[in-house]
């Protein structure tokens, strides 16, 4: 997985699929990332913890440029 980073060491994430019919574990990861609605773009620090959370739900979250 290639991660696009900005100058400030952050990555931009977008929620592309709903977490409604997913297991509770995936919903907690999406909520932990800070998503509140579909197609929302958020910026998070580029840390190993955040990358690991994104790796758990690659079918729901996408990394945007």
NORMOGI-V737828 format. One record per residue. N is the residue number from 1. NEAR is the number of other C-alpha atoms within 10 Angstrom. D_LAST is the distance of its C-alpha to the last C-alpha in Angstrom with 2 decimals. Layout:
# NORMOGI-V737828
n,near,d_last
N,NEAR,D_LAST
N,NEAR,D_LAST
This chain:
# NORMOGI-V737828
n,near,d_last
1,6,13.79
2,5,11.22
3,13,9.07
4,13,6.15
5,15,7.77
6,13,8.28
7,6,11.83
8,8,13.41
9,11,12.78
10,15,10.72
11,21,8.03
12,18,6.73
13,20,8.71
14,18,10.11
15,23,13.76
16,17,14.39
17,14,18.05
18,15,20.89
19,20,22.58
20,9,25.99
21,8,27.61
22,10,26.16
23,9,28.21
24,11,28.63
25,10,26.91
26,17,23.55
27,18,24.04
28,12,24.64
29,18,21.44
30,21,19.40
31,12,21.56
32,11,21.26
33,18,17.50
34,13,18.34
35,18,17.53
36,10,20.24
37,14,19.37
38,14,17.68
39,15,14.34
40,13,13.84
41,17,10.55
42,15,11.50
43,15,10.70
44,15,12.79
45,15,14.11
46,17,13.23
47,11,16.72
48,9,18.53
49,10,19.60
50,15,16.25
51,15,15.09
52,11,18.52
53,16,18.22
54,19,15.06
55,13,17.05
56,14,19.93
57,17,18.31
58,13,15.83
59,13,17.46
60,18,16.67
61,24,13.22
62,18,9.90
63,20,6.80
64,14,3.78
65,10,0.00
